[in-house]
């Protein structure tokens, strides 16, 4: 049965292949008669106008999408070709990011400065207490430790002031 089916298929395909393209709807021989009196050309023109209207609507949608993409990109990157560099902080988003980074840096600087002042005050208090004990061994031990940390000048000023 399979042999009969494949044989029939091969024969029918060979008949179609050798008969030319008269059976194809895309055949160059397919020249329909256009009768202007019956309005055939008008129907074609109406179809063409409908297709052109659809294409115009799609083009408008694509223009809107392209404009939105361009606005989105211009918020992050300056795509102006007149400039030689790229501006990363442009628009509201860049301003917000810049302010957040600036605020974080200011907080870190303030925190570091506050800790430095606290440590300085602590060192001065400890120096005064060591000086008040009048223990030469303790002062020498503190100065030797300060030499190891390479802050002996400051420790000496605190102990001798």
C-alpha positions in Angstrom: 0.0 0.0 0.0 2.8 2.4 0.9 4.5 1.7 -2.5 1.2 2.5 -4.3 0.8 5.7 -2.4 4.3 6.9 -3.0 4.1 5.9 -6.7 0.9 7.9 -7.1 2.4 10.8 -5.2 5.5 10.9 -7.5 3.4 10.6 -10.6 1.1 13.5 -9.5 4.0 15.7 -8.5 5.8 15.0 -11.8 2.6 15.9 -13.8 2.3 19.2 -11.8 6.0 20.0 -12.3 5.9 19.4 -16.0 2.6 21.2 -16.7 4.2 24.7 -16.0 2.9 27.3 -13.7 -0.7 27.5 -15.0 -2.1 26.2 -11.8 -0.3 28.7 -9.6 -2.2 31.8 -8.4 1.1 33.7 -8.8 1.4 32.7 -12.4 2.5 35.4 -14.8 -0.1 34.1 -17.2 -2.8 35.0 -14.6 -4.0 38.2 -16.2 -7.4 38.9 -15.0 -9.5 41.3 -17.0 -10.1 44.5 -15.2 -13.4 46.0 -16.2 -13.6 49.6 -15.2 -17.3 49.7 -15.9 -18.2 47.2 -13.2 -16.1 49.0 -10.6 -13.3 46.4 -10.3 -10.6 49.1 -10.2 -12.5 51.0 -7.6 -12.5 47.9 -5.3 -8.8 47.6 -5.8 -8.3 51.3 -5.0 -10.4 50.9 -1.8 -8.4 47.9 -0.7 -5.2 49.8 -1.4 -6.4 52.8 0.6 -7.3 50.6 3.5 -3.8 49.0 3.4 -2.2 52.4 3.3 -4.3 53.6 6.2 -3.1 50.5 8.2 0.5 51.2 7.3 0.1 54.8 8.4 -1.3 53.8 11.8 1.5 51.3 12.3 4.0 54.0 11.4 2.5 56.4 13.9 2.7 53.7 16.6 6.4 53.0 15.8 7.1 56.7 15.9 5.6 56.9 19.4 7.7 53.9 20.5 10.8 55.4 19.0 10.2 58.7 20.7 9.7 57.0 24.1 12.9 54.9 23.6 14.8 58.1 22.7 13.4 60.0 25.7 14.4 57.0 27.9 17.9 56.9 26.5 18.4 60.6 26.7 17.6 60.5 30.4 20.6 58.2 31.1 23.1 59.0 28.3 23.7 62.1 26.3 23.4 60.9 22.7 24.1 64.4 21.3 26.9 63.9 18.8 28.1 67.6 19.2 29.7 66.7 22.5 32.9 64.7 22.6 32.1 62.9 25.9 29.2 61.0 27.4 27.1 62.7 30.1 25.9 60.1 32.5 24.1 62.3 35.0 21.5 64.1 32.8 17.9 64.7 33.7 16.0 64.0 36.8 17.3 60.4 37.3 20.9 61.6 37.2 20.2 64.4 39.6 18.7 62.0 42.1 21.6 59.6 41.8 24.1 62.4 42.2 22.3 63.8 45.3 22.2 60.3 46.9 25.9 59.7 46.2 26.8 63.2 47.5 24.7 62.6 50.7 26.4 59.3 51.3 29.8 60.9 50.9 29.0 63.7 53.2 27.7 61.3 55.8 30.9 59.2 55.6 33.1 62.3 55.9 31.1 63.5 58.9 31.3 60.1 60.6 35.0 59.8 60.0 35.7 63.3 61.3 33.5 62.7 64.4 35.4 59.5 65.2 38.8 61.3 64.7 37.8 64.0 67.1 36.6 61.4 69.7 39.8 59.5 69.4 41.8 62.7 69.8 39.9 63.7 72.9 40.3 60.2 74.3 44.1 60.3 73.7 44.3 63.7 75.4 42.4 62.5 78.5 44.6 59.4 78.7 47.8 61.5 78.3 46.7 63.8 81.1 45.9 60.9 83.4 49.3 59.2 82.7 51.1 62.5 83.3 49.1 63.0 86.6 50.4 59.6 87.8 54.1 60.8 87.6 55.2 57.3 86.7 58.3 57.5 84.5 58.1 53.8 83.6 54.5 54.2 82.4 55.4 57.3 80.3 58.4 55.4 78.8 56.1 52.4 78.0 53.6 54.7 76.3 56.3 56.5 74.3 57.7 53.1 73.2 54.3 52.0 72.1 53.8 55.3 70.3 57.1 54.8 68.5 55.9 51.4 67.2 52.8 53.1 65.9 54.9 56.0 64.5 53.0 58.7 66.4 55.7 59.4 69.1 55.7 63.2 68.4 52.0 63.6 69.2 52.2 61.3 72.2 55.2 63.2 73.5 53.3 66.5 73.1 50.3 65.1 75.0 52.5 63.7 77.8 54.7 66.8 78.2 52.1 69.6 77.8 
